[in-house]
Amino acid sequence: MSGNALEKGTLFVIGDRHYRVPTHLAHGDLAVNGNQIAFFNAAICGLTLPEGIGRYHWTVKGGALHFQVIGEEPCGGRADILDGTTYKRIS
């Protein structure tokens, strides 16, 4: 994994409707629509719906998942974990 100021080996776990980043104690809900993903109800953010929605464009290239923020991210801590970051699949 590479990107932003994340430590090498940071784990990002995505489920059907939830995500978590154990090393940062971050977790919340998500919704995917095409190549866009919305993150919300994040513990790291403290804002719940309808506030606190961060929207990202996602791509997968060469087995790596990359996120790029769309517009403004209301939760700075989440942006630190996601914006401009690439994750490699390990499972």
Residue, then its C-alpha position, 0 to 999 in steps of 0.5 A: m500500500s502506498g499513498n498520503a502519510l499512511e504507515k506502510g501496512t495500514l489495513f483498510v477493510i471493506g464490507d458490503r455496507h461498512y468499512r474499517v481501518p483498525t490501525h486508526l480506529a476508524h469505521g463507518d458506513l458506505a454506499v457505492n454508486g458506479n465508480q463513486i463511493a460515499f463514506f458516512n457515519a464515521a466514528i472518526c468524524g463525529l457527524t451523522l447523516p445527513e451530515g458528514i458524507g465524504r464522496y470519493h471516486w474509486t478505481v482499481k488498477g493492477g489489483a490496487l484500489h485508489f481513492q480520490v476525494i470529490g468536492e469537499e470532505p467534511c471529515g478531515g481524519r477520513a480524508d487523511i486515510l483515503d484521499g489520494t491513497t492506494y491500497k493493495r489487496i492482500s486476501 
